[in-house]
Amino acid sequence: MLLDRMEGVERPGHVVFVADATNLQRNLYLFSQIRELDVPVLVALTMTDLLEKSGQNLDVEELQKELGVPVVPVVAGDATSVQSFRRKLDQFVDQSPLPEQHLAYEAKLESVLDEFLRQARGHHQISRQEALQLLIFPGDERQWEPNEAVLELAEDAIEKLKAAGLQSPGVLTRNRYSWSRGVTEKVIQRIGKAPTTFRDRMDRFLTGKVTGFASFLVIMAVVFQSIYAWAGPLMDGIEWIFSALGELAGSGLSESPVLQSLLVDGILAGVGSVLVFLPQIMILFAFIAILEDSGYLARTAFMMDRLLGWTGLNGRSFIPLLSSFACAIPGVMSARVIGDERARKATILVAPLMSCSARLPVYVLFIGAFIEPDYGPFVAGAMLFAMHFIGLIVALPVSFILNRGILKTPPSPFVLEMPPYRMPMIKNVSIRVYEAAKKFVVRAGTVIFALSIVIWALSYFPSTNPAMEGVEAKYSSLMEQVETESSNPGSESDDSRAIEELEAQKERALASARLEGSYLGMAGKWIQPAFAPLGFDWKLTVGLLSAFPAREVIVSTLGIIYNASDEEEGLKLSLSSARDSEGNPLYGPLHAITMMVFFALCAQCMSTLVVVQKELGSWKYAVFTFFYMTALAYVAGLIVYQVGSLITG
């Protein structure tokens, strides 16, 4: 945008350049380029308080003199400082002062540049930045097209630069870094011996060979234990709201059974089963925002460089992988920072293995139904922690195979600038949590809503099944028997309560028979043999297949299949209490672990696959990602279930 290369977007008339006082030299390199655009520039100087705490002092007046533009110190957390900055910003916009000076390059380059500018401006109004672009990068894309006279002058100037060995981007880099280093040394003075700071002590602990990895595991364990423990009351509240809505809709639409089923069993059961996990999504993103804002996440990338070295990746790859724990889409896109093309490809191909927030509802559902009731909340939290790390553990050998066997990626160095430790800002954390919650709710209100209606229709129609007649006959006979027994002289049985219970059993049996004879039931039974070795019946198979467009859809699908919209019949209870024809439990902890392992490794997100295609420029990579992850998930699930079956007998 600043170079006027975005079609349809005008170049800004003013620039506010935010400079970090603790990293001034590197910031001034970029400033030297922006100043040459010949537009008014204001420097907002931040982190001056941290610079002073490190035993250094910055002369703002001297810096302003060296830069030739207004320099205004500002502390983001200080309201008075921010208000002062706003007043000076208004004054800057009103006055619009152009830079008083520019970077003076080495003599020969400066001489050729000045001569070219003087002659070219007789034909076209051109900035120093545009002139340098034309002389040093003549083949680059430009929004403006110089006329013939300017092009002829440029050719002459380029020949002079080539003759002097100065027609190279490296010359500009050398001059700019030399200037920025000189200015930094001139305006920053050390006012005392650098003390051993809190940052130094924390870095020694958090990035140590042993303490670094240990602290990382402890922090992650606390995060996932908290996600599981703190969200409980909020989830109960959301469940209560949707149960009340279901009862209200059910009683109000009793005369229209199809519409009643659509609203209660389809929309409310489907969307409600997913939205109940909103508190956990918000807690997860709050922790991620806090760790990122504090400066800790950058240090994990430094630590993981040692762990990733043998795979052919480095710490730079860990940042996209870490981002993928929230969502694989920004994780895949953030791999653009990786310079080596083959390392970038490998990172993108394994990023979807990280357990994103869409997998969280699946984990919580099965852990809550089968792990926590038998083993308690501590084991449940540990299982949630383990599920999130399965993808990372599997990604390491997969990266090794991709890098060494397929892409043959050479080792590349990893350089990272450590940000200072900061107290996370409530505003930044709140924005991250709000954006994550909004995205989750919008997804539930669009994708999940639409798929819930489709799945309901497939599970409801055809609405007749020969087995339903048998159910009707069976329960009619049982009710007649109860009424006959209660009418006998001396009988003390409560026939009204018994009949109510039989009516409820009848409704569940009819719903089960209708589902089994529906299009969804028929498709599930047809496909189920392929998933039988993983211990999945046709209902779990249908739920699994429905989740391929988006992982969390399995929750709404199972909510519809098990008619889990009643307050006392939540989805977790429906799954844990499901029985076969002989009264034996259909599912247990082994089924839950197998399903979670499958979801941890499978490519069940169309949006991610589309982004993989866009980032790597070919559908073959997206197709490869889908098939290798699905095969990996199937094999891992098969091993878990079969080995678990042998152990448990």
C-alpha positions in Angstrom: 0.0 0.0 0.0 2.8 2.4 0.9 4.4 1.7 -2.5 1.1 2.3 -4.2 1.0 -1.3 -5.6 -2.5 -2.1 -4.4 -4.9 -1.5 -7.3 -7.9 0.6 -6.3 -6.3 1.7 -3.0 -4.6 5.1 -2.8 -1.3 5.6 -1.0 -1.8 7.1 2.5 -1.3 10.9 2.8 0.3 10.5 6.3 2.3 7.8 8.0 2.5 7.1 11.8 5.6 4.9 12.3 5.5 2.9 15.6 9.1 2.4 16.8 10.1 0.1 19.7 12.7 2.0 21.8 14.2 -1.4 23.0 14.8 -2.4 19.4 15.5 0.9 17.8 18.2 -0.1 15.3 16.1 -2.6 13.4 13.1 -0.3 13.5 15.1 2.5 11.9 16.0 0.3 9.0 12.3 0.3 7.9 11.9 3.9 8.8 14.7 4.8 6.4 12.7 3.3 3.6 9.4 4.9 4.6 11.0 8.4 4.9 12.0 8.3 1.3 8.3 8.1 0.2 8.1 11.9 0.5 5.0 11.9 2.7 4.6 13.4 6.2 5.8 10.9 8.9 5.3 10.9 12.6 7.3 8.5 14.8 5.4 7.1 17.8 8.1 5.9 20.2 7.0 3.1 22.4 8.7 0.9 25.2 10.7 3.9 26.5 9.7 2.8 30.1 11.2 -0.7 29.5 14.4 0.9 28.0 14.9 3.0 31.2 14.4 -0.1 33.4 17.2 -1.8 31.5 19.6 1.0 32.5 19.5 3.0 29.3 18.3 6.4 28.3 17.1 7.7 25.0 17.5 11.4 23.9 14.2 12.1 22.2 15.2 15.6 21.0 18.4 14.2 19.5 16.5 11.4 17.8 14.0 13.9 16.3 16.9 15.9 15.0 18.6 12.8 13.4 15.4 11.6 11.8 14.1 15.0 10.6 10.5 14.1 11.5 8.4 14.6 14.7 9.0 12.0 17.4 6.4 11.5 20.2 7.0 9.1 23.1 3.9 7.1 24.1 3.2 4.4 26.7 0.2 2.3 25.6 -0.9 1.5 29.1 -0.8 5.2 30.3 -4.0 7.1 29.5 -2.3 10.5 30.0 0.4 9.5 27.6 -2.1 8.3 25.0 -4.1 11.5 25.3 -1.0 13.6 24.8 -0.1 11.5 21.7 -3.5 12.1 20.2 -3.2 15.9 20.6 0.2 15.8 18.9 -1.2 13.5 16.2 -4.0 16.0 15.4 -1.4 18.8 15.2 0.8 16.7 12.9 -2.1 16.0 10.5 -3.0 19.7 10.4 0.6 20.8 9.7 1.6 17.8 7.5 5.4 18.5 7.7 7.5 16.6 5.1 10.7 15.0 6.3 13.5 17.6 6.6 16.2 15.1 5.5 16.9 11.7 4.0 19.4 9.0 4.4 22.7 10.0 2.7 24.0 7.0 0.9 27.7 6.5 0.1 29.1 9.3 -2.1 28.9 7.7 -5.6 25.4 6.3 -5.1 24.2 9.6 -3.7 25.7 11.5 -6.6 24.0 9.3 -9.2 20.7 9.3 -7.4 20.6 13.1 -6.9 21.5 13.7 -10.6 18.8 11.3 -11.7 16.2 12.9 -9.4 17.0 16.4 -10.6 16.7 15.5 -14.3 13.7 13.1 -13.9 11.6 15.5 -11.9 11.6 17.7 -15.0 9.4 15.1 -16.7 7.6 13.3 -13.7 7.1 14.0 -10.0 9.1 11.1 -8.5 10.0 10.3 -4.9 13.4 9.0 -3.7 11.9 5.6 -3.0 10.4 5.4 -6.5 13.8 6.5 -8.0 15.6 3.8 -6.0 13.0 1.2 -7.1 13.6 2.2 -10.7 17.4 2.1 -10.5 18.0 -0.8 -8.2 14.9 -3.0 -8.9 14.0 -2.1 -12.5 12.1 -5.3 -13.0 9.8 -4.9 -10.1 6.0 -4.4 -10.5 4.9 -0.7 -10.4 1.5 1.0 -10.3 3.0 4.0 -12.1 4.6 3.8 -15.5 7.5 6.3 -16.2 7.5 8.0 -19.5 10.2 7.5 -22.2 12.3 10.4 -21.0 12.5 9.1 -17.4 13.3 5.5 -18.7 16.2 6.8 -20.8 17.5 8.8 -17.8 17.1 5.6 -15.6 19.1 3.5 -18.1 22.0 6.0 -18.0 21.9 6.1 -14.2 21.8 2.2 -14.0 24.9 2.0 -16.3 26.8 4.4 -14.0 25.8 2.4 -10.9 26.8 -0.9 -12.6 30.2 0.5 -13.5 30.8 1.5 -9.9 29.5 -1.9 -8.6 26.6 -0.2 -6.8 23.6 -1.5 -8.7 22.7 -4.1 -6.0 20.1 -4.3 -3.2 22.9 -5.3 -0.9 24.3 -1.8 -1.2 21.1 -0.2 0.1 20.9 -2.8 2.9 24.5 -2.0 3.9 23.9 1.8 3.9 20.7 1.6 5.8 22.0 -0.7 8.6 25.1 1.5 8.9 23.0 4.6 9.3 20.5 3.0 11.8 23.4 1.7 13.9 25.0 5.1 14.0 21.8 6.9 15.0 21.1 4.3 17.7 24.6 4.6 19.2 24.2 8.4 19.2 20.8 8.7 20.9 20.9 5.9 23.4 23.2 6.1 26.4 23.7 3.6 29.2 23.2 5.3 32.5 24.3 2.4 34.7 25.5 -1.1 34.7 23.0 -3.4 33.2 21.4 -5.3 36.1 20.5 -9.0 36.0 16.9 -8.5 35.1 13.8 -10.4 35.8 13.8 -11.3 32.0 17.3 -12.8 32.3 16.3 -15.0 35.2 13.0 -16.1 33.6 14.7 -16.8 30.3 17.3 -19.0 32.0 14.5 -21.0 33.6 11.9 -21.1 30.8 14.3 -21.9 28.0 16.7 -24.2 29.9 17.3 -27.7 28.5 15.4 -29.4 31.3 13.5 -26.7 33.1 12.2 -25.3 29.8 10.5 -28.4 28.6 9.3 -29.3 32.1 7.7 -25.8 32.6 6.1 -26.0 29.1 4.5 -29.3 29.9 3.3 -28.0 33.3 1.8 -24.8 31.8 0.0 -26.8 29.1 -1.3 -29.3 31.7 -2.7 -26.4 33.8 -4.3 -24.9 30.7 -6.2 -28.0 29.7 -7.1 -28.9 33.3 -8.5 -25.4 33.7 -10.4 -25.6 30.4 -12.1 -28.8 31.6 -12.8 -27.7 35.2 -13.8 -24.0 34.8 -16.2 -24.4 31.9 -18.6 -26.9 33.7 -21.0 -24.4 35.3 -21.3 -22.3 32.2 -21.9 -25.4 30.0 -24.6 -26.6 32.4 -26.3 -23.2 32.0 -26.3 -23.4 28.2 -27.6 -27.0 28.4 -30.4 -25.8 30.6 -31.4 -23.0 28.2 -31.6 -25.3 25.2 -33.5 -27.9 27.2 -36.0 -25.3 28.2 -36.3 -24.1 24.6 -36.8 -27.7 23.5 -39.6 -28.2 26.0 -41.3 -24.9 25.0 -41.1 -25.7 21.3 -42.2 -29.3 21.8 -45.4 -28.3 23.7 -46.1 -25.4 21.3 -45.9 -27.5 18.2 -47.5 -30.7 19.5 -50.1 -30.6 16.7 -47.4 -30.5 13.9 -45.2 -33.5 14.6 -42.9 -33.0 11.6 -42.3 -29.3 12.4 -41.9 -30.2 16.1 -39.3 -32.9 15.2 -37.4 -30.5 12.9 -37.2 -27.7 15.5 -36.6 -29.9 18.6 -34.7 -32.9 17.3 -33.0 -31.2 14.4 -32.2 -27.5 15.0 -32.1 -27.2 18.8 -30.5 -30.6 19.4 -27.9 -30.1 16.6 -27.0 -26.4 17.2 -27.4 -26.7 21.0 -25.1 -29.7 21.2 -22.3 -27.6 19.6 -22.9 -24.2 21.3 -22.7 -25.9 24.7 -18.9 -26.0 24.2 -18.6 -22.2 23.7 -17.2 -21.6 27.3 -14.3 -24.0 26.7 -13.5 -22.3 23.4 -13.4 -19.0 25.1 -11.2 -20.2 27.9 -8.8 -21.9 25.5 -8.4 -18.7 23.5 -8.0 -16.6 26.6 -5.0 -18.8 27.7 -3.5 -18.6 24.2 -3.8 -14.8 24.1 -2.3 -14.5 27.6 0.7 -16.7 26.8 1.2 -14.8 23.5 0.8 -11.3 25.0 3.2 -12.1 27.8 6.0 -13.1 25.4 6.1 -16.8 26.4 5.0 -18.3 23.1 8.1 -16.9 21.3 10.3 -18.7 23.8 8.5 -22.0 23.2 9.5 -21.6 19.5 13.1 -21.2 20.6 12.9 -24.3 22.8 11.2 -26.4 20.2 14.0 -25.7 17.7 16.0 -28.4 19.5 13.1 -30.8 19.4 12.4 -30.3 15.7 16.0 -30.4 14.5 16.0 -34.1 13.7 12.8 -33.9 11.7 14.3 -31.3 9.2 12.2 -28.5 10.6 13.3 -25.7 13.0 11.8 -23.3 15.6 10.3 -21.2 12.8 8.0 -24.1 11.9 6.8 -24.4 15.5 5.1 -21.0 15.3 2.6 -22.1 12.6 2.2 -25.4 14.4 1.5 -23.6 17.7 -1.0 -21.3 15.9 -2.8 -24.4 14.6 -3.8 -25.5 18.1 -6.3 -22.6 17.9 -7.2 -23.1 14.2 -5.3 -24.8 11.4 -6.2 -22.1 8.8 -4.1 -19.2 10.3 -1.5 -21.8 11.2 -1.1 -22.8 7.6 -1.2 -19.2 6.4 1.5 -18.2 9.0 3.9 -20.7 7.4 4.6 -17.9 4.8 7.4 -16.6 7.1 9.5 -19.8 6.5 12.1 -18.9 3.9 12.9 -22.4 2.7 10.2 -23.6 0.3 10.4 -27.3 1.1 10.4 -26.6 4.8 7.4 -24.4 4.3 5.6 -27.2 2.4 6.4 -29.8 5.1 5.1 -27.4 7.8 1.9 -26.8 6.0 1.3 -30.5 5.4 1.7 -31.4 9.1 0.0 -28.3 10.6 -3.6 -29.8 10.3 -2.4 -32.6 12.7 -2.4 -30.1 15.6 -5.6 -30.4 17.7 -7.5 -27.3 16.8 -10.4 -25.8 18.8 -12.9 -27.7 16.5 -11.7 -31.0 18.0 -12.3 -29.8 21.5 -16.1 -30.4 21.6 -15.5 -34.0 20.4 -12.9 -34.6 23.1 -15.0 -33.1 25.9 -18.1 -35.1 24.8 -16.4 -38.5 24.9 -14.3 -37.7 28.0 -17.4 -36.4 29.8 -19.4 -39.5 28.8 -16.9 -42.3 29.5 -13.7 -41.1 31.2 -14.8 -38.7 33.9 -17.6 -40.8 35.4 -15.3 -43.8 35.9 -11.9 -42.1 36.6 -12.7 -38.7 38.0 -11.9 -35.1 36.8 -8.1 -35.3 37.2 -7.8 -38.2 34.7 -10.3 -36.5 32.5 -8.1 -33.4 32.3 -5.0 -35.5 31.7 -6.8 -37.2 28.9 -7.7 -33.9 27.3 -4.1 -32.8 27.6 -2.9 -36.1 26.0 -5.4 -35.8 23.1 -4.0 -32.3 22.3 -0.5 -33.6 22.2 -1.1 -36.7 20.0 -1.1 -34.6 16.9 2.2 -32.9 17.8 3.8 -36.3 18.7 2.7 -37.9 15.4 3.7 -34.8 13.4 7.4 -35.3 14.3 8.0 -38.6 12.5 5.6 -37.5 9.7 7.8 -34.4 9.2 10.9 -36.5 9.2 9.5 -38.7 6.4 8.3 -35.7 4.4 11.5 -33.8 4.8 14.1 -36.6 4.4 12.2 -39.0 2.2 9.9 -36.9 -0.1 10.8 -33.2 0.0 14.4 -33.8 1.0 14.6 -30.5 3.0 18.1 -29.4 4.0 18.6 -28.1 7.6 18.0 -24.3 7.8 19.2 -22.0 10.6 16.7 -20.5 13.0 17.0 -16.9 14.2 14.4 -15.4 16.6 14.3 -12.1 18.4 12.9 -12.6 21.9 10.2 -10.1 22.8 10.3 -8.7 26.3 8.1 -10.1 29.0 5.0 -8.0 29.4 1.9 -8.1 31.5 -0.9 -9.3 29.2 -3.4 -6.4 28.4 -7.0 -7.2 29.3 -8.1 -5.4 26.1 -6.0 -7.6 23.8 -7.0 -10.8 25.5 -10.7 -9.7 25.4 -10.5 -9.0 21.7 -9.0 -12.4 21.0 -11.6 -14.2 23.1 -14.5 -12.2 21.5 -13.2 -12.9 17.9 -12.9 -16.6 18.7 -16.4 -16.8 20.3 -17.9 -14.8 17.4 -16.4 -17.2 14.8 -17.6 -20.2 16.8 -21.2 -18.9 17.2 -21.4 -17.8 13.5 -20.2 -21.2 12.4 -22.8 -22.8 14.7 -25.5 -20.5 13.3 -24.6 -21.2 9.6 -22.7 -24.4 8.8 -23.9 -26.4 11.8 -27.5 -25.0 11.4 -27.6 -26.1 7.8 -26.0 -29.5 8.3 -28.3 -30.1 11.3 -31.4 -29.7 9.0 -29.9 -32.0 6.4 -29.0 -34.6 8.9 -32.4 -34.4 10.6 -34.1 -34.9 7.2 -32.0 -37.9 6.4 -32.7 -39.3 9.9 -36.5 -38.6 9.7 -37.4 -39.7 6.2 -38.8 -42.1 5.1 -41.0 -41.7 8.2 -42.4 -45.2 8.0 -40.6 -48.4 8.9 -42.2 -51.9 9.2 -40.4 -52.3 12.5 -42.4 -49.4 13.9 -45.6 -51.4 13.7 -44.1 -54.1 15.8 -43.0 -51.5 18.4 -46.6 -50.1 18.5 -48.1 -53.6 18.9 -45.6 -54.5 21.7 -46.2 -51.5 23.8 -50.0 -51.5 23.2 -50.0 -55.0 24.6 -47.8 -54.0 27.6 -50.1 -51.1 28.4 -53.2 -53.2 28.2 -51.6 -55.7 30.6 -50.8 -52.9 33.1 -54.4 -51.6 32.9 -55.8 -55.1 33.4 -53.6 -55.8 36.5 -54.4 -52.4 38.0 -58.2 -53.1 37.6 -58.0 -56.3 39.6 -59.6 -56.1 43.1 -56.9 -55.5 45.8 -54.3 -54.2 43.3 -52.1 -51.4 44.8 -50.0 -50.7 41.7 -49.8 -47.1 40.3 -51.0 -47.7 36.8 -50.7 -44.0 35.7 -47.0 -43.9 36.5 -46.3 -47.3 34.9 -48.1 -46.2 31.7 -46.2 -42.9 31.6 -42.9 -44.9 31.8 -44.1 -47.2 29.0 -45.1 -44.2 26.9 -41.6 -42.8 27.2 -40.0 -46.2 26.4 -42.4 -46.4 23.4 -41.3 -43.0 22.0 -37.7 -43.9 22.3 -38.2 -47.2 20.6 -40.2 -45.6 17.8 -37.5 -43.0 17.3 -34.8 -45.7 17.2 -36.9 -47.8 14.7 -37.5 -44.7 12.6 -33.8 -43.8 12.6 -32.8 -47.3 11.7 -35.1 -47.3 8.7 -34.2 -43.8 7.5 -31.9 -42.8 4.7 -29.2 -42.0 7.3 -29.6 -45.4 9.0 -29.5 -47.3 5.8 -26.3 -45.4 4.7 -24.7 -46.0 8.1 -25.4 -49.7 8.0 -24.0 -50.0 4.4 -20.7 -48.2 5.4 -20.4 -49.6 8.9 -18.5 -52.8 8.1 -15.5 -50.7 7.0 -15.3 -49.2 10.6 -16.3 -52.3 12.5 -12.6 -53.1 13.2 -12.4 -49.8 15.1 -15.4 -50.8 17.2 -17.8 -48.3 15.7 -21.5 -49.3 15.1 -23.6 -47.7 12.4 -24.6 -44.7 14.6 -21.0 -43.8 15.4 -20.1 -44.4 11.7 -22.8 -41.9 10.6 -21.6 -39.4 13.1 -18.0 -39.8 12.0 -18.8 -39.5 8.3 -21.0 -36.4 8.8 -17.9 -34.7 10.4 -15.7 -34.7 7.3 -16.9 -31.2 6.2 -16.4 -29.9 9.8 -15.2 -31.9 12.8 -17.7 -30.5 15.4 -20.7 -31.6 13.3 -20.4 -35.1 14.9 -21.7 -33.6 18.1 -24.8 -32.3 16.5 -25.3 -35.5 14.4 -25.1 -37.7 17.5 -27.4 -35.2 19.3 -30.0 -35.8 16.5 -29.4 -39.5 16.3 -29.9 -40.0 20.1 -32.7 -37.4 20.3 -30.6 -35.7 23.1 -32.7 -32.6 23.5 -34.5 -33.5 26.8 -33.1 -32.0 30.0 -32.6 -35.4 31.7 -31.3 -37.0 28.6 -28.2 -35.1 27.6 -26.0 -36.4 24.9 -23.3 -37.6 27.3 -25.9 -39.6 29.2 -27.5 -41.0 26.0 -24.1 -42.3 24.8 -23.1 -43.8 28.2 -26.5 -45.4 28.7 -26.9 -46.8 25.2 -27.6 -50.6 25.3 -27.7 -53.4 22.7 -30.6 -55.8 22.3 -29.3 -57.9 25.2 -28.9 -55.0 27.6 -25.1 -54.7 27.4 -23.5 -51.2 27.1 -22.9 -50.3 23.4 -19.9 -48.1 24.2 -17.2 -47.8 26.8 -13.9 -45.9 27.5 -12.1 -47.9 24.7 -14.6 -46.7 22.1 -14.2 -43.1 23.4 -10.4 -43.2 23.2 -10.5 -44.8 19.7 -12.9 -42.1 18.4 -10.8 -39.3 19.9 -7.6 -40.7 18.4 -9.3 -40.9 15.0 -10.5 -37.3 15.3 -7.0 -36.1 16.5 -5.4 -37.3 13.3 -8.1 -37.2 10.6 -8.4 -34.4 8.0 -12.0 -33.4 8.7 -12.1 -29.7 7.7 -12.8 -28.6 4.2 -11.8 -25.0 4.9 -8.3 -26.1 5.9 -7.8 -28.2 2.8 -8.9 -25.2 0.6 -6.3 -23.0 2.4 -3.6 -25.7 1.9 -4.4 -25.6 -1.8 -4.2 -21.8 -2.0 -0.9 -21.6 0.0 0.8 -24.4 -2.0 -0.8 -23.6 -5.4 -2.0 -27.1 -6.2 -4.9 -29.4 -5.3 -2.5 -32.3 -5.2 -1.2 -31.2 -1.8 -4.7 -30.8 -0.4 -5.7 -34.3 -1.7 -2.5 -35.7 -0.3 -3.1 -34.1 3.1 -6.7 -35.6 3.2 -5.7 -39.1 2.3 -2.5 -39.4 4.4 -4.2 -38.0 7.5 -7.4 -40.1 7.0 -5.2 -43.3 6.5 -3.1 -42.3 9.6 -6.3 -41.8 11.7 -7.8 -45.2 10.6 -4.6 -47.2 11.3 -4.1 -45.4 14.7 -7.7 -46.1 15.6 -7.4 -49.7 14.5 -4.3 -50.2 16.7 -5.8 -48.5 19.7 -9.1 -50.5 19.6 -7.6 -53.9 18.7 -4.7 -53.7 21.3 -7.2 -52.3 23.9 -9.6 -55.1 23.2 -6.8 -57.7 23.8 -5.7 -56.0 27.1 -9.3 -55.6 28.5 -10.3 -59.1 27.2 
